[in-house]
Amino acid sequence: MWKFQTGVTLRAKDVYDVVNGTCVKPEPGIPMTHVSTCDCAEEIWKKLLTVFERRSELSVHLLQQNLQFLQGECMS
């Protein structure tokens, strides 16, 4: 009974393929590379703000890379 209920829940959340191994977990996106060493949600939020809120050439480049990454995921 628990197996059936858990399967229904996982399918409803659209993660069953990841759990049963038929879909490989995607590599972390570009924002994850910036926050992978953070210890708490507040630290993650502050780090993302410092990276993506600036309007420097670096942040524009990072956003363009992220866009290309996301477009590549949508195409595959």
Secondary structure, DSSP 8 states (H G I E B T S, - for coil): -HHHHHHHHHHHTT-HHHHHTSS------HHHHHHTT--SHHHHHHHHHHHHS--SHHHHHHHHHHHHHHHHHHH-
